[in-house]
């Protein structure tokens, strides 16, 4: 037997075409005579399979080609074909295939007593499962298994091919693993190049018809997306947003898809907007023009169950398509989402600008907004005073926590004065503040960034080289030019280097991204502080933009010392300037 790549050639080398035809005829005649001498009637189940991974091989592995080869062999053997079992477009790493399951069931029921495949890999590329069937299951049920191209015939186990069968199984699985890796690499490459691999467009977009399937803005739904982001940026909760959309009878993303395409993307769809849909929409980077892919993957090339990848492994191509919302609106929404609390409306429909941002210094509970109404006799009207107190005390009484009472006017005055004081510390020395902040964060300076970029480029180049080296080693093994033991050692060496470089590139990339983000953050914080330091009143947008949280100490009448108010900004101004 001579091996050339994946093509196997059997028989004797011939000098001309006529000799080959004569020898083939003699072989067929001999096999027919042998089959007539055999009293057993072989009822054959022909199994053929083609996966998407095999399609690159062209006609040589096509379903029709497999059928033709196996049909001719059945005829020469004088066997009886019961049925042809087909799996088209399914990987051999799993046995959850309709065709192979039907084949195995017929074999167990005694409908067939012989299974014929072109080669072992057609039956399966999972060496453990294939081995179990060939060594235990099939002998138990009296099933003869024949893999034509591999010269495997379980009725005659005293052959070199049968001795090599375990190695052949391992090799087939290795091939599947390598192919899966190559295909994954292609998908990653396409994703990095901005080629859209999504089956459908996010709500607000339609799929483009160009090579990259670039997302195009949908004029019908894009305004709804913008409105949702604007409502959320203003402090409106997802529940309130859903109520507004449902009241206006706006179609949900799934209902809109059904109405326009007839495709139902959800098994049991709700026809109402709800918080889950809105939170998913509000976190989709597609709306700022980013194409995000590689968010999920199968557990392995054997286990095709999908699982979500860590966010740092996602492939993000910025400015891949036209954005629906501006970046500043996106950032505002992110801040609202990441705030200590989202705030609550009172029974009267009022939400204080600091609602959800204030915490009790002793128990850590959120401060609760309350009010007292008194009647002013001389004015002849009622007057309402708003205040904050510990939420634990408000719910459970003084035994759970003590008073942290503070009136709204006093609190607002303290906050406005502190904002003005912090602004005076920075205005006029912005460059110094920025430099100290970046030093504090241990971010990369310009010189270091240049070196990191060079190292990153070098690592990425080497990763491409390693991919080619692994592929070359595998192909040389298949062609018989490289011993298996040498091939294994080379691939293990290349893979180990590849893993280390991949980890290094991730670290380098994250460092550059963090440095860039830190510069953006400090510039934006300075801009906001300059914008709001003279604000006459507090607004929700102002509080969400400047503050991380406020911590309110116990009331002086309870603690015996002045009530402490700690205001924590998005950037700790005092610690930066103290460096």
N, C-alpha and C positions, 0 to 999 in steps of 0.2 A: 504494500500500500504506500502510495506517495501522497504527501500532504502539501498543498499549495494554498496558503491562507486558510480559509474555511472550506475550500473545495477539496473533495477527496476523490482520488482516482484509483480504481481497483483494476486488477488484471495484469496482463502481460503487455509490455511495450511492443507495439507493432510497427512494421516498416512502411505500410501503406494502408489505404482506406479499405481495399478489398479484403486484405488479411483480417482486419478488425471486424468486418461484417461476418466473415466465415467463423471466426472464433466466437463471436457473440451468438450466432445461430447454434453452434455446437454446445455452448453453455446452456442455452435455453432448452435444447433437446434433452440434455443430460438431466436437467432439473425436472422436466416434465416426466421423464421415465422414473426418476427417483420418487416423485410424488405419487405416481400410480402404484408403486410398490408399497407405499405407506398406506395402511388400512384406515388411519384416523382421518376423519373429515374435519378440516379446519374451517371454522366459521369465523370470519375476520371482521374486526372492527377497525376501520382505517381512521387514524387520527391525524389531522392536519391543523397547524396553527401558524398564524402570522401576527406578530406584535408590531407596534409602531416603531420599536427599536430596530426591527428587522427590515423595514421598508426600504432603508437605504441600500440594501443588498440587491434590490431590483428584482428582475424576473426569476433569478436563481432560487429564491426562497418563496416565491408567490404561492398562494393557495392552489392555483391551477397547476403549477409546475409540480408541486408535491403530489397532487392527485394523479397526475399523469405517470410519474415515476412509480408510485405505489400500485396503481392499477395494473401496469405492465408486469410488475413483480408478482402480483396475485395471480395473474393469468398464467405466467410461466410455471408457477408452483401448482397450479390446478386447485387452488383454494376457492372457497365460496365467500364472496363479499356480502356481509349482512347490511352494513350501513357505513356512511362516512360521517364522522364527527368533526365539526369545525368550530374553532375559536379564532375569530378575526379581530385583530387589534387589541389583544390582551397579552400582558406580560406572562412569561413562563415562571416567574418567581412565586406566583400564587397558584394554588389549586382550586380557588373559588372561581372556576371558569365553567360556564354552562355546558360547553361541549365535552370537556373532560369529565365533568360530574356525571353526565348522561352515559358516557363511555364506561366509567367505573361501575355505575349501577347495573348496566347491561352485563358486564363481566361477572359481577357478583351474583346476578340472577341466573347465570348460565345461558344467556341469550347468545353470547359469543364466547369462544375459547381461545382466541388469538387477537392480540393487539399489534398493529403494524404502524410504525412511524418512519419518517424519513431519517431522522437522527434523534439521539437522546434529548437534545435541547428542545425539540418540538414538544416532547412529552412534559418536560419541566426543567427549570434551571435552579431548583432548590435541591441540593444534593442529599439532604437528610430525607426529605419526602420521597424523592425518586428512589433512593436506596431502600426505604421501607417497603415501597410497592414491589420493587423487583426482587427483593430478598425474602420478604415475608408474606405480603398480601397475595400477590399473583400465584406463588407456589401453593398457597393454602387453597385457592379456588381453582387450581389446575389451569391457569391462564399462561399461554405462551406469549412472550413479549419479544418482538423483533424490531430493532432499530437498524434499518437497511444500511445507511451510509457508514455507521459506526461498526458494522459487522457484529452487532450484539444479537444473540439468539439464546434465550434462557433455556431452550430445550437441549442445547449443547453447551455446557458450561466449561468444558475442557478445551478452551481456545485462548490464545493470547488476548483477543479482544475482550473476552469476559474477565480475564485477570486484570485488565486495565480499566474495567468499568467504573470502579470507585474513583479512580483518578479522573476519568472522563467526566463524571458527575461533578466533581469539585471544580474542574476546569470550566464546565458550562456555567456554574454559579459565579465563578470568578469573572467570566465574560459578561454575565448579566450585571454584576456589580460595577465593572469598568464602564460598560455602556451607559448605565444609569448615571454614573459620575460625569461622563462626557456630555450627556444630554442636559444634565443639570448645569454644567458649565456653559453650555450654549444658551440656556434660558437666562442665566445670570448675566452673560455677555449682552444678550439682547436687552435685558432690563436696564443695564448700565448705559446702553446706547439710546435709551429713551423709547424703545419699541414697546408699545402697549400690548400686554398679554391678557388683559381682562376680558371676560366673556361679555360683559355689558358695562355701559357707562354709569358713573355715579349720577344720582338725581341732580338735575341742573345741567347735565351735559348729554351729548350724543357722540357715538363713536365716529371717528373720521374714516374716510375711505382711502387715505394715502397709505404708503407702505408701513409707516409706524402706527397707523390707526390713532392718530393724534386726537385727543378729546376736543370737541367743538361745543361752544356754549349753546344751550337750548333756550331760545328767547321766551318760551312759555314758563319754564320752571326756574330759571336762573334768578329772576326777581324775587321769587319766594325764598330761595336760599339766602339772598342778601338780607331780606327782611328778618329772617330767623336769626341771623348773626347780629343784626342791629338790636333786636329785642333782647337777646342774651347779654350783649355788651352794656345795655342800659340797666342791667341788674335783674331783669325779668327771669323767673325760674323756668326750667323746661316744662314743668307742669302748667304754668300760666300760659306759656307759648302754645302748648298743645291745646289748651282750652280755647285760645283765640282762633287757631287754625280750624279746629273742629266746629266752632260756632260759625265760621265763614264757609264751611263745607269744602275746604281745600282738599283735593285728592292726596292721599298718602303716596309715598314713592312707589310702593308696590301696586296700588290701585291705578296710578298713572301709567305704569309699565303695562299693566293688563289692558288698559283702555287704548293705548297707542300701538302695542305690539302683539297683544294676546298672550304674552308669556307671563305665567305666574311664578315669581321667584321665591315665594314662601309657601310652605306646606299648609299651614293653617293661618292665613293672613287676618290681621285685624284691620278693619276699615276705618279706624280712628288713629289719629296721631297720638303717640305716647312718648314718655320720657326716654325709653331705650332708643327709639328711632332718632329722636332729636340729639341725644348725646353722641350717637354714632355719626350723625351728619356734622355736628359741631367739631368733631375731632378729625375729620377727613381733610388731609392736606391737599387733596385735589383742588379744593376751592381757592387756594392761593397759588395755583399753577404748578404744584409739585406732583410728579408721577411716582407713587409709592407702590413697589412690588416686592415680591419675595417675603411677604408677611407671614406665610404659612408654608409648611412642607410636610411630606410624608415621613413617618417615623424612620423608615429605612426602605431600601429597594425591595425588601421582602414584605414588609408591613406597610400597606398603602393607606393606613388611617392617617388623617390630616391632623396636624397640631400647629399651634401658633408659635411663631418665632419671637425671640426677644426683640424689642424695638430697635436695639443697636445693630441688629443684623438685617434690618430692612434695607432695601435698595431704593434710595430716594434720588430722583433726577429733578432738580429745581428748574423752574421756568420751562417745563416741558410743553405747556399749553397755556392758553389765555386764562387768567385768574377771574373768578367771579367776584371775590371780595378783596379789598386792599389788605396789605400786611398789617397795618396799624389796627384795623378792625379785628383781624385774627388774634393779634397780641392782646387786645383788650378782653376778648372772650376767654383766652387762656388764663388771664389773670383772674377773671371772675370765677372760672372753674377751679382754680387752685387756691382761692381765698380760704381763710380759716372757716368761714361760714358764708352761706349764700344770702343770709338775711331773711327776715320774715315780716310779713305785713301784719299790722294789728287788726283787731276786729273792725276798726274804723277805716281800714284800707291804707294806713300810713306805714311807711318803712323809713326808719332813720338811716342817714348815710353811713353810720358806723355799725349798723345792725349786722350781726354775725362775725364781726371782727374783734369783739371785746370778750376777754376771758377773766374769770375770777382768779386772783393771785393765790388763793388758798386751796380750792378744790379743783380748779381747772375747768369748771363748767362755763358755758357761755352766759354772758350777762343778758338778762331779760329786760326788755323795754316795758315800762309800766307808766301809769299816769294817775294823778290825783285831781279831782274836780272840786273846786270850792266856789261858794257863792259870795260874791263881793257886794255887800249890801249898798254901799254908797254909790256903786256903779250900776247896780240893779241887773247884774248879769253873772253868769258862771265863768270861771277861769280854770283852764286845764294846764297842769304842770306835768311835763314828761320827765321821766327819770329812768335810770338803769339800776338794777340790783342783781345779785348772784342768782342764777337760774335754779341752783340746788336749793337755796333758801326759799325762793318763791314757791317751789313745788313741794318741798318736804319740811319746811319750817326751820326754826333756829337750832334745833338739835342736829341737823345735818350740816349746816354751815351758817356763819354769822353775816351780819349786814355789810355790804359793800356799796351801799346806796350812794348815788351821785346824780345830781340833777343834770338835765341835758344842757341848759345854758352854761353852767359851770364847766362841764366837760368840753363843750364846743370852744369856749374861750381858751382853755388850756391847750387844746389841739392846735387852734389857729396860731397862738403865740409860739408854740414849739416849731411849727412849720416855718414861721417867719425867722426864728432864731437859727434854724438849721440852714435855711437859704442864705442868710448873711454869712455863715461859716464857709459857704462854697462859692457864692457869686464873687467873681473877681479872681478866684484861684482855681478855676475849673481844670486847667491842665495839670496842676499839682495834685488835685483830688483824684483825677483819672489815673495818673502815674502811680500814686500810692495804692489805689484800689487794685490795679493790675499786679503790682508787686505783692500785695497781700494775698491775692488769689494764686500767686506763683505761676502766673501765666507766662507764655513765651514772648520774648521780645522779638524785634524784627530780624536780628541776626540769627537767633536760634530757630525761628520759623523757616528761614532759608535753608539751614542745615537739615531740618526735619523733612522739608519737602524733597530735598535731594535724596535722603535715605529712603523716603517713601517711594519715589520714582524707581530707585534701584531695586527695591524689594518687589515691586509690581512687575518689573522686567524679569526678574529671576523666577517669579511664580509662573509666568508664561513659558519660560524655558523648561521648568520642571514638568509642566503639563505635557509638553512635547516629548521630553525624555521618557516619561511614564508610558505614553502612547507608543513610542518607538520600541521600548523594551517589550511591551506586550505583543506588538505586531511581529517582532522578530521571534518571540516564543511561538506564536501561532504558525509562523512560516518554517519552524524547525531549525532556525539559525542560532537560537540561544537556548541553552539548557534550562529546564524549569527551575532548578535550584538557584542558578545565577539570576534568572529573571525575578524570582521572589525577593532575593536579597537587594537587588537594585531598586525594585519598586518600594520595598520597605524603607530603604535609605532616602529615596526621593520624597516619599510620603511624609516621613518624619521632618525633613527640611521644609517641606511645603506647609505642614501644620504650624511649625514655629514661625515661619515668615507671615502666615496669615494672621496669627495672633499679634505679631509685631506691627503689621500694617493697620490692624484695628486700633491698637494703642496710639500709633502715630496720628491716624486720622482723627481720633477722638480728641487728642491734644490740640490739634489745629482747630477743630470745630469749637472746643471749649474756649480757646483763646479768642477766636473771632466773636463768639457769643458774649464773652465777658466785656469786650470793647463796646459791643452794641448795647449791652445792658447798662453800663455806666453812662454812656452818652444819653440814652433815653431817660435815665433817672434824673440826670442833671437838667435835661429839657423840661421834665415834668415839674421839678422843684421850682424852677424859674417861672413856670407857667402859673403855678398855684400859690406861690408864697404870699401874694397880696390878695388872695380870694376873700371877699367879704363874708361869705358863708360857706359852710361845708356842703359838698355835693357827693352823690354816690360815686360818680366817676372819679372825683378827686381822691376820695378815701381808698378806693380800690387800686388807684394808680400809685399812691405813695406808701400805704401802710401794709405791713404784713399782719400785725395784730396789735392790740392794746391790752395791757394787763392791769386790772384795777385792784388796788389794795383795800384792806379793811377800813371801815369808817373810824374816824378818830375817836368818837365816843365809845367805841367798842375796844379798839386796840390800845388807846392811850397815847398814840403817837400820830403825827400828821399822815393823812391818807396819801399813799404813793400811787402815781400813775406812770406806767412805763409804756412808752410809745416805740414800737419796733417798726422801722422803715424797711422798704425793699432792700436797701443797702444800709448797713450799719455805719452811719456817718461818723459817729464819735470814734469808733475803733479804727476807721481808715485814717482819720486825721491825727490820731495819736501815734501812728507808726513812725 
